[in-house]
């Protein structure tokens, strides 16, 4: 979502970022912190006032800030990047971490901030962290002073760097003069701070080799902060102390810029002397692009190795042959011949000196996109035409992949927005559903008139169904680790069909159930397997959208060996053989834009395989497709014996319960249920009133508080109650309809989370909660 430098996202986004175990910060264009989540503040042992609004270099230190400045600049330029390595902050031990730098855009699409995500990683075995600093130079070697005297006269930029903290121990005169810095100002500074983060990034990978005693040779172009871009030849050797431990490294860097520049000039001159056979062959042989030279008759006089690879012709086979017969497609040969003759006769040069894209022909008859640049070479006795050819097949393939990735990201963004909207709507429905379900249940239990009781039953059934649908929506939107438990596959089928019932009825689809009533339970994640069933049913519904009536879907379950088998069958068009191998690939879809995302079936396969099962598709003999999911049965389920059901002991009645909810109707509904169950209740509209009652000496056996309340949430109230009445800390229940962000808020403090009561609830839910509290010894 867009992030503005003036204000950070509020509400759910901030809660989620604060609840994340990883460290998250946002940095503005002025490199000051705009936001830091709780994990980051705890990591620095600072509060928000000491971080927000302050420069990053001031908070984390000059050296760490300089080390990542390159990645921050790339993010402000719009590129996402990732860095992994050792980092050291103010007053903290070095740690091995991964940092991800994400550009955040405002409503106009401009990058207005950079989001940095940090996580600690296990340190590599070959790079153990050392808390102790590198010993001072007099402890490294008694010969160091003599070595310094020698190195000061070496005609190369020479430095000695501690391997553990990457800080300078020494630099010679050449180094100091190159960077225009006093030698005494270099010692003790981090390498990246002096030579710049981009230059340090090219050298940092060599640390692992140096630590095990290997020397390093590095050659190439490098840019420094003083604006110089030079070509260097660098030799780095490890330096060991008397005990054999590698303590530092000695780096000698020669500046070969002038030599390389001169070499480049010589290469340009050699290119101009094409008549020299040796130079001509060297240039053509080393060229990465295909180089083809033809004469005024269109005959090939040169065909280099790259051209052989691109066009599939051997050089010896094409010499002297017409170029048009070799690489020009048949449909374009006449046009090519006419254009070439027109230019030779003094016509306009339409392609000379330009880069153009054409369709070319390989020796095997296949066509491919080719970038072509043709130049004319005038020699004393004749004219030659040199064509540089580049195969664009990979370029086009990469462009197509980028476009596909862009479409995938668009689909992911749409799904994320839909999930957030779905969770928000479902959460808002929970409170009125809780009231509706509670009052309908109580009315059914207390009504003396049979007609009123039956109406209450119908209202309760509708409210219960609505509650199950809402919980199914929330389960799909919720992001939580897989939780395996014994579940009945038939119950998940019924829940999925109930959730998709409206869409199926609207599409005129008949649903047939063929469920094995004796099917043993499976051990699975209820939400994930439920999502698989719903995806398969919706997929079948979409396959029947354009089919004539009747439209039928059959959902069946059965046992096969140690597996439970789920089959979703339809009488649609089926799945062609050519698509079956790809139908479970992520983002692969044959549906129209806006109808499918291409991830539903890939999620089904992932969930099935994570549960130790499988999914397959095949055509039905009578027409249509059948998707078959196999999931392992619960361990030990080898017979059809029924699992005994243990009835819970009835809960003791007569407790005093304090209900805290800023939505009085919801709180009153819970109070009505508790009083119906025989307990005494007192309802207050907020945490302040609840604490006032406790401070006044009121005694309660149980407190039930809503999670989301203004001024103070349920978890904050729990902490305040525990401070006043420690015995009530174990007799505290959190009531919530937010099952997406709610669990993270409840468990954020790391302490044992109090029991929860999910909305919407009915009398059996409340009775079961009280029985559980009694069984756990809380009441």
Secondary structure as the mmCIF struct_conf table of DSSP 4:
data_model
#
loop_
_struct_conf.conf_type_id
_struct_conf.id
_struct_conf.beg_label_comp_id
_struct_conf.beg_label_asym_id
_struct_conf.beg_label_seq_id
_struct_conf.end_label_comp_id
_struct_conf.end_label_asym_id
_struct_conf.end_label_seq_id
STRN STRN1 UNK A 4 UNK A 4
TURN_TY1_P TURN_TY1_P1 UNK A 5 UNK A 6
STRN STRN2 UNK A 7 UNK A 7
TURN_TY1_P TURN_TY1_P2 UNK A 11 UNK A 11
HELX_RH_AL_P HELX_RH_AL_P1 UNK A 12 UNK A 19
BEND BEND1 UNK A 21 UNK A 22
STRN STRN3 UNK A 23 UNK A 28
TURN_TY1_P TURN_TY1_P3 UNK A 29 UNK A 30
BEND BEND2 UNK A 31 UNK A 31
STRN STRN4 UNK A 32 UNK A 32
STRN STRN5 UNK A 33 UNK A 36
HELX_RH_AL_P HELX_RH_AL_P2 UNK A 38 UNK A 44
TURN_TY1_P TURN_TY1_P4 UNK A 45 UNK A 45
HELX_RH_3T_P HELX_RH_3T_P1 UNK A 48 UNK A 50
TURN_TY1_P TURN_TY1_P5 UNK A 51 UNK A 53
BEND BEND3 UNK A 54 UNK A 54
STRN STRN6 UNK A 55 UNK A 55
HELX_RH_AL_P HELX_RH_AL_P3 UNK A 56 UNK A 60
HELX_RH_AL_P HELX_RH_AL_P4 UNK A 62 UNK A 76
TURN_TY1_P TURN_TY1_P6 UNK A 77 UNK A 78
STRN STRN7 UNK A 81 UNK A 87
TURN_TY1_P TURN_TY1_P7 UNK A 90 UNK A 91
STRN STRN8 UNK A 95 UNK A 105
TURN_TY1_P TURN_TY1_P8 UNK A 107 UNK A 108
BEND BEND4 UNK A 109 UNK A 109
STRN STRN9 UNK A 111 UNK A 120
HELX_LH_PP_P HELX_LH_PP_P1 UNK A 122 UNK A 124
TURN_TY1_P TURN_TY1_P9 UNK A 125 UNK A 126
BEND BEND5 UNK A 127 UNK A 127
BEND BEND6 UNK A 132 UNK A 132
HELX_LH_PP_P HELX_LH_PP_P2 UNK A 133 UNK A 136
HELX_RH_AL_P HELX_RH_AL_P5 UNK A 137 UNK A 140
TURN_TY1_P TURN_TY1_P10 UNK A 142 UNK A 143
HELX_RH_AL_P HELX_RH_AL_P6 UNK A 144 UNK A 151
TURN_TY1_P TURN_TY1_P11 UNK A 152 UNK A 153
BEND BEND7 UNK A 154 UNK A 156
STRN STRN10 UNK A 157 UNK A 162
TURN_TY1_P TURN_TY1_P12 UNK A 163 UNK A 165
STRN STRN11 UNK A 167 UNK A 167
STRN STRN12 UNK A 168 UNK A 171
HELX_RH_AL_P HELX_RH_AL_P7 UNK A 173 UNK A 178
TURN_TY1_P TURN_TY1_P13 UNK A 179 UNK A 180
HELX_RH_3T_P HELX_RH_3T_P2 UNK A 183 UNK A 185
TURN_TY1_P TURN_TY1_P14 UNK A 186 UNK A 188
BEND BEND8 UNK A 189 UNK A 189
STRN STRN13 UNK A 190 UNK A 190
HELX_RH_AL_P HELX_RH_AL_P8 UNK A 191 UNK A 195
HELX_RH_AL_P HELX_RH_AL_P9 UNK A 197 UNK A 204
TURN_TY1_P TURN_TY1_P15 UNK A 205 UNK A 206
HELX_RH_AL_P HELX_RH_AL_P10 UNK A 207 UNK A 211
TURN_TY1_P TURN_TY1_P16 UNK A 212 UNK A 213
STRN STRN14 UNK A 216 UNK A 223
TURN_TY1_P TURN_TY1_P17 UNK A 225 UNK A 226
BEND BEND9 UNK A 227 UNK A 227
STRN STRN15 UNK A 229 UNK A 240
TURN_TY1_P TURN_TY1_P18 UNK A 242 UNK A 243
BEND BEND10 UNK A 244 UNK A 244
STRN STRN16 UNK A 246 UNK A 255
HELX_RH_AL_P HELX_RH_AL_P11 UNK A 257 UNK A 272
TURN_TY1_P TURN_TY1_P19 UNK A 274 UNK A 275
BEND BEND11 UNK A 276 UNK A 276
HELX_RH_AL_P HELX_RH_AL_P12 UNK A 277 UNK A 286
BEND BEND12 UNK A 288 UNK A 289
STRN STRN17 UNK A 290 UNK A 295
TURN_TY1_P TURN_TY1_P20 UNK A 296 UNK A 297
BEND BEND13 UNK A 298 UNK A 298
STRN STRN18 UNK A 299 UNK A 299
STRN STRN19 UNK A 300 UNK A 303
HELX_RH_AL_P HELX_RH_AL_P13 UNK A 305 UNK A 311
HELX_RH_AL_P HELX_RH_AL_P14 UNK A 315 UNK A 318
TURN_TY1_P TURN_TY1_P21 UNK A 319 UNK A 320
BEND BEND14 UNK A 321 UNK A 321
STRN STRN20 UNK A 322 UNK A 322
TURN_TY1_P TURN_TY1_P22 UNK A 323 UNK A 323
HELX_RH_AL_P HELX_RH_AL_P15 UNK A 324 UNK A 327
STRN STRN21 UNK A 328 UNK A 328
HELX_RH_3T_P HELX_RH_3T_P3 UNK A 330 UNK A 332
HELX_RH_AL_P HELX_RH_AL_P16 UNK A 333 UNK A 344
TURN_TY1_P TURN_TY1_P23 UNK A 345 UNK A 346
BEND BEND15 UNK A 350 UNK A 351
STRN STRN22 UNK A 352 UNK A 352
TURN_TY1_P TURN_TY1_P24 UNK A 353 UNK A 353
BEND BEND16 UNK A 354 UNK A 354
STRN STRN23 UNK A 355 UNK A 361
TURN_TY1_P TURN_TY1_P25 UNK A 363 UNK A 364
BEND BEND17 UNK A 365 UNK A 365
STRN STRN24 UNK A 367 UNK A 378
BEND BEND18 UNK A 380 UNK A 381
STRN STRN25 UNK A 383 UNK A 391
HELX_RH_AL_P HELX_RH_AL_P17 UNK A 393 UNK A 446
BEND BEND19 UNK A 449 UNK A 449
HELX_RH_AL_P HELX_RH_AL_P18 UNK A 450 UNK A 477
STRN STRN26 UNK A 484 UNK A 487
HELX_RH_AL_P HELX_RH_AL_P19 UNK A 489 UNK A 499
TURN_TY1_P TURN_TY1_P26 UNK A 500 UNK A 500
HELX_RH_AL_P HELX_RH_AL_P20 UNK A 501 UNK A 506
TURN_TY1_P TURN_TY1_P27 UNK A 507 UNK A 508
STRN STRN27 UNK A 509 UNK A 514
TURN_TY1_P TURN_TY1_P28 UNK A 517 UNK A 518
HELX_LH_PP_P HELX_LH_PP_P3 UNK A 519 UNK A 521
STRN STRN28 UNK A 522 UNK A 525
HELX_RH_AL_P HELX_RH_AL_P21 UNK A 526 UNK A 543
TURN_TY1_P TURN_TY1_P29 UNK A 544 UNK A 546
BEND BEND20 UNK A 547 UNK A 547
HELX_LH_PP_P HELX_LH_PP_P4 UNK A 548 UNK A 548
BEND BEND21 UNK A 549 UNK A 549
HELX_LH_PP_P HELX_LH_PP_P5 UNK A 550 UNK A 550
STRN STRN29 UNK A 551 UNK A 560
TURN_TY1_P TURN_TY1_P30 UNK A 561 UNK A 562
STRN STRN30 UNK A 563 UNK A 570
BEND BEND22 UNK A 571 UNK A 572
HELX_RH_AL_P HELX_RH_AL_P22 UNK A 577 UNK A 580
TURN_TY1_P TURN_TY1_P31 UNK A 581 UNK A 584
BEND BEND23 UNK A 585 UNK A 585
TURN_TY1_P TURN_TY1_P32 UNK A 586 UNK A 587
BEND BEND24 UNK A 591 UNK A 591
HELX_LH_PP_P HELX_LH_PP_P6 UNK A 592 UNK A 592
TURN_TY1_P TURN_TY1_P33 UNK A 593 UNK A 595
BEND BEND25 UNK A 598 UNK A 598
HELX_RH_AL_P HELX_RH_AL_P23 UNK A 600 UNK A 610
TURN_TY1_P TURN_TY1_P34 UNK A 611 UNK A 612
STRN STRN31 UNK A 614 UNK A 619
TURN_TY1_P TURN_TY1_P35 UNK A 621 UNK A 622
BEND BEND26 UNK A 623 UNK A 624
STRN STRN32 UNK A 625 UNK A 632
STRN STRN33 UNK A 633 UNK A 633
HELX_LH_PP_P HELX_LH_PP_P7 UNK A 634 UNK A 634
TURN_TY1_P TURN_TY1_P36 UNK A 635 UNK A 636
BEND BEND27 UNK A 639 UNK A 639
HELX_LH_PP_P HELX_LH_PP_P8 UNK A 641 UNK A 644
HELX_LH_PP_P HELX_LH_PP_P9 UNK A 646 UNK A 653
STRN STRN34 UNK A 656 UNK A 660
BEND BEND28 UNK A 662 UNK A 663
HELX_RH_AL_P HELX_RH_AL_P24 UNK A 664 UNK A 676
TURN_TY1_P TURN_TY1_P37 UNK A 677 UNK A 678
STRN STRN35 UNK A 680 UNK A 684
BEND BEND29 UNK A 685 UNK A 686
HELX_RH_AL_P HELX_RH_AL_P25 UNK A 687 UNK A 695
TURN_TY1_P TURN_TY1_P38 UNK A 696 UNK A 697
BEND BEND30 UNK A 701 UNK A 701
STRN STRN36 UNK A 702 UNK A 706
BEND BEND31 UNK A 707 UNK A 707
BEND BEND32 UNK A 710 UNK A 712
HELX_RH_AL_P HELX_RH_AL_P26 UNK A 714 UNK A 724
HELX_RH_3T_P HELX_RH_3T_P4 UNK A 726 UNK A 728
TURN_TY1_P TURN_TY1_P39 UNK A 729 UNK A 730
BEND BEND33 UNK A 731 UNK A 731
STRN STRN37 UNK A 732 UNK A 736
BEND BEND34 UNK A 737 UNK A 737
TURN_TY1_P TURN_TY1_P40 UNK A 739 UNK A 741
HELX_RH_AL_P HELX_RH_AL_P27 UNK A 742 UNK A 747
TURN_TY1_P TURN_TY1_P41 UNK A 748 UNK A 749
BEND BEND35 UNK A 750 UNK A 751
HELX_LH_PP_P HELX_LH_PP_P10 UNK A 752 UNK A 754
STRN STRN38 UNK A 755 UNK A 758
BEND BEND36 UNK A 759 UNK A 760
HELX_RH_AL_P HELX_RH_AL_P28 UNK A 763 UNK A 775
TURN_TY1_P TURN_TY1_P42 UNK A 776 UNK A 777
#
